[in-house]
Amino acid sequence: MGITQRTQVAIIGAGPSGLLLGALLAQAGVDAVIVEQRSADYVLGRIRAGVLERGTVELLERVGVADRLHREGLPHNGFDLCFGGARHRIDLHRLTQGKRVVVYGQTEVTRDLMDHRAAKGLITYYEAQDVAVLDFDGEHPRVTFTHQGQATELHCQFIAGCDGFHGVCRASVPPQAITQHERVYPFGWLGVLSRTPPVAEELIYSNHERGFALCSMRSHTLSRYYVQCSLQDRVENWSDEAFWDELRLRLDPQAAAQLVTGASIEKSIAPLRSFVAEPMRFGSLFLAGDAAHIVPPTGAKGLNLAASDVHYLSTSLIEFFKEGSRAGIDTYSQRCLSRVWKASRFSWWFTSLMHRFPQTELSGGAIGYRLQQAELEYLVQSEAAMTVLAENYIGLPF
């Protein structure tokens, strides 16, 4: 015998976007149940970036889950661009009248939101199998799944698809109702996580003739480094020693000399893509975060775009349930996509500026590299150009 349950909002996906949406709705007294295909440990095991815009931090503060972030997060007032063997600082704080970003790992954001949800006694179904979103184009949307061997049917008024790029929600939309834009970049990022102090207090983005490199961190004792690599490359081809040697070659002499190396905790290769699906609403089904868009990680926009989607969606749903207004719901997709496309443009531009492209790519080869150097030189010499970079990096307003 199956179980039938009712809620106002069914949230598919217990990543940071689904959990944040659940917290915002619960705070406003809107009932929401989260359904997640994976286990809680699996969700926490995902290695993701963690550069948080001010808007994202404010949402976490609003629901009361920012205490640990403020204790352990690393406020960054700027970052370095490295090219031609030298580093140039982009002073975010000065260029944006006092704004900054905070480095705090996405895993930690997820853990804080999970703990908050558990403390509130809110319902989350982990390890839900055969999840299906049904009838979202009609008056009675529902979600079906199997949990611990028990068939469950969840009746709701709205479904929030926060289940990522490969999730069931976007895949359930009729193909003729959705337009998908995509560019797959001709390279990947080889990333290493190590228990070593960061090479610098702030991030270093490096454009080098051998390829892009990024020096990042998760804390004062946990570092995250990346080097551009071929999509045909394999992790097993890279020993720790080979990775550190390659990273040093792509840094300025001072950073290369200061780099502290150690055994890798995690090593992986991630492909890069730009992807946007539009619209982001289909009747009673709303897409948010990676279910609707993917950006290359160069501009640190993935989690922050998910947070802005959740901001728009939570305010729209709260407005509906508290005031009976559909104004926010009816403009959700338009408002989200306006910000999504601007952030996608910035991520594409920054990726194109910092990476070495194959000879067959537009602006690839020697001429492409020289054009990049010219643009970088102009960028660090122009207050206006640096301001545009800084404004986009710290995050456009919601």
N, C-alpha and C positions, 0 to 999 in steps of 0.2 A: 504494500500500500504506500503510495507516494505522499509526500508532504506538500501542502499548499500554504504559502506565506504571502503576506501583503506588506508593501512598503511604499513610500512616496517616490523614492529614487533608488534604482538599482545601479550600482557602480560596478563596472566590469574592469578588474585590474586593481591590485593592491600595491602598485609602485607608488612613488611619491605624489604623482598627480591624483590618483584615486584616493589615497589616504588624506591628502590635503583637502580635496573636495569634501570628503566625508567629515573632516573636522570642522570645516567652515559651515556646512549644512547643519551639523549637530549643534553647533554654537547658536544657530538661529532657530533651533527647535524643529528642523526639518528631518524627518526620519529617512535614513539611507542604509542599505545593506550592501556590503562589498563582497563580490565573488571573484576569487583568484584561482587560476588554474594550477599555479605552482605552490610549493610549500613556503612557509615564512622564511625558513633558512635559505632556500634557493633565492628568494627575492633579495634577502640581505647579502647574499654572496655575489651579486652583480657588481663588477668593478666599473664605476662611472666617475665622471669628472665632478668637480665641486666648486666652481667659481659662481657665487651667488650675487645677483644684482640686488640693489636696494629694495626694489619692489617685491622680490621673493622673500627677503628677510622680513619685510613688513607684514606679509601674509602669515609667516610663521609666528611672528610676534603676536599677531591678532588672535591666533588660536591658542596661544600660551605654550608653544613648544620651542621657544628660542633661548631658553636659559643656558643650556649646554652649548649651543652655538655661540653665545656671547662669551662664555668662559673659555672655550677651546678653539673657536674659529679664529682665523688670521685675517684681520683687516688689511687690505692692500690699497695703497694710495696711487699706485702706478704699476707699470711693467716696463721691461726693456725690449727693444727691437735690436737684434744683432745682425749685422751684415757688413761685408767688407772687412771683417776682422775686428770690428769695434761695436760697442753697445751704445744705444741711445735711449734715454728714459722718456717714456710717455707719462707725464704727470697728470693722472686722472683727477686728483683732488683739486689741483689748481685750474685745470682746463674746464672743469664742470662745476665750479663754484662750491667745492666742498664735498662732492660725492665720491664714493669709493665702492669697491667690491669686497666680499668676504670669501676667503677660501675655507670651505667646510664640506667634506666629502658627501656625495649623494647618498652613500650607504648610511652615513650618520643622520642625515635628514630623514631617511626612511625609517631608521631605528627609532628616532624620537617620535615620529608620527605613529608608528606601530605601538609604542609604549603608551602614548596618549590615548589611542583608540581602545587599547585593552583596559586602561585605568578607568575609562568611561563606561566600560561594559557594552560597547557597541558591537554589533554582529558582523563578523567577517568569516566567510567560508573559504578556507585555504584548501588546496588540492581538490578543487571542484573539477570533475571530469565531464566531458561531452557538453560543454557550455554552448547554449544557443540563445540568440536574441530574436524574438518573434513578434510579429504584429505591431512593429513600431510605426508602421504607416497607417494604423487604425486607431481606434479609441481605447483599446485594451492591450497595451504592450505587456510582454512577459519575458521572463528569462527561465530557461530550464537547464538543469544540470544534475549530476549525480554526486553526492557527498557522503563518504563513508558507506558506500553501497546503497544509499537511500536516494531514490528519485525525488527531486525537489522542483516545484514550480513557484516562481516568484512573480507575483502580480504587482505592477507598479504603474505610476503615471508617466515617468520618464526613465530613460536608460542613458547613462553616461559611459561612453566607450573610452576608457583610460587604459586599454589593454595592449598598447604598444603597436609597433609596425607590423608584427606578424599575428596580431590578435584577431578574434572572431568578429568584432564589431564592424570594422570597415569592410571586411570580406563578406559580410552579410548584406551589404548595400547592393542593389541591382546595378550592374556595370553601366547601364545607360544613364543612371542618375548621378554619377560621380565622374569628375575629371581628375586625372592623376598626372602630375608633372614631375619628371625625374631626370637627374643627371648623376651618373656614376663616375666618380673621378678615377683616373688611371693610376692610382697608387693607394697605399694603405699607411697606417701608423703601426709601427712596432713599439709597444709600450712595456715598460718595466716598472714594477713597484718594488721598492727596497727600503729596509730599515736603516736609512742613512740620513744625515742632516742634509737639507736642501743646499744646492750649490750657491744660491742667492736668496735674499729675503723676499724677493718678488719674482714673478714669472719672467722667463727669458724666451722670446720667440725668435728663432734664428733662421734666416734665409742664407743658404750656403750652396755653392756649386755642386756639392755632393747630395743636396736635398735638405728638406726642412728638418728642424729639431725643436723640441719644446722641453724646457726645464720647469717642472711644476712641483707641487708638494701637497700632502694631506695634513701634515703637522710639522712641528720643529724636528721630529725624528723620523718621519715617514715621507719619502720622496717618490715622485712619479715623473718618469722621463719617457720621451718619445723620439723616434727618428722615422722619417719617411722611408718607405720601402716599397718594393714591387708587390703587386697583387699576387704574383706567382710565388712569392717567398713563403717560407714555412718557419714556424717558431723553432723547430728542432735544428734548423740551420744556424741558429744564433746562440752561441754560448754566452754566458754573462760577460766574459772577457772581451769577446768580439763586439758585443753591444757597447760596453764602456769605451772601447777604443774608437768605435765609429762616432759615438756622441762627442767625445773630445775633439775629433777632427772638425766638427760642425759648430764649435763654440769659439768665442774669442779667447786669446791666450790666457787672460786672467781667470776666466771661468774654467777653462780646461785644467789649469793648475790647481784650482781650489776644489775640483770635483772629488767628492768622497764616494768610493765605490763599495759594493758589497754584494752578497748573494741576493738574487731576485726572489721575492715572495710570490710574484705573479708575473707572467710574461705572455703577451698575446698580440695578435695582429688584427686590427680593425679596418675594414674597408670604409671609404668615405663616400657619402652621397648627399645630394640635395633632393628633397622630395616634398611636394605639397599636394594634398588632396583637397578639392573643393567641390561643393560647399562642405561645411563641417556640421550641418544639421540635416537630418532626414526624418521628418515627422517628429516623433517623440525620442529619437535617437540622436545624441550629440557626441561628436568625436572631440577628444582633447589630447594634447601631448603628442607622443610619437605615433599614436594611431592616425593622426592627421598630417604630421609633418616631421621630417628629419632634416637636420642641418649638419654639415661637417663640423667637427668639434673645435675647429680653429678659433672661432669667436666665442666659445663657451656659452652658447645660446640654447642648447637642448632643454635642460631642466628649467631654465628661466622662461622659455616660451611655454612650456607645460604649465608653469605657475600662472602666467598671464591668462592662458585659456581658462584655468580653474577659477581665476578671479572673475572673468566675464561670466562663466557658467554659474558659479555659486550666486552671484548677485542677481542673475536672471531668474534662477529657480526660487530664490528667497523672495524676490519681488512677486513672483507668480503665487506662491503659497501664502504669503502674508498680505498681499494687496490685491490679488486677483488680476494683476496686469500681465499681459503677454508681450509687452513692448521689448523687454530685454531678451526674451526667448526668440522673438522674431528677428532681432538684429544681431543675435549671437555670432553667427557665421561671418557676417560682414565685419563686425568689430574685431574678431579674432584674426581674420585673414589680412586685414590692413596691417596689423602689427607683425604677423607671421611673414608676410612678403618683405617687409622692411628688414627684419632680422635675417631672412634667407638671403637677401641681397648683400647685407654686410658680411655674412659668413662666406658666401661665394667670393666676394671681393677679397677678403682677407686670406682665404685659401689660395686664390689665384695669385695673390701678391707674394706669398711666402713659400710656395712649393715649386720644385723643379718639374716641369712638364716634359713628356716625351717629345722627340723631334716631330712626330706626326700630329701633335696637338697644335691648335691655334696658338700662336705666339710661343711655340715650343723651341727647344734647342738654344743655340747661342744668342740669337736675337732676343728671345723671350727672357733669358737671364739678364741681358744688358738692360732691357726695358724695365724689368723689376728693380734693378739697382738704381736706375734713374728715378723711378717713382719713389723708392725708399729715401733716396737723398732729398728729393723735393719734400717728402712728407715730414722729415725731421727738421727741415729748415723753415717750414711754413706753420705759423701759429694757427692759421685757419684750417689747414689740413689735419694737424694734430688734434684740433678741437673736434672736428667731424669724427675722427677715429675714437676719441675719448667718449663723446656723447653716445655713440653706438655701442661701445664696449661696456659702459656702465649700465646701459639699458634704456631704451626709449620709454616714456611714461605709458602707463596702462590707459 
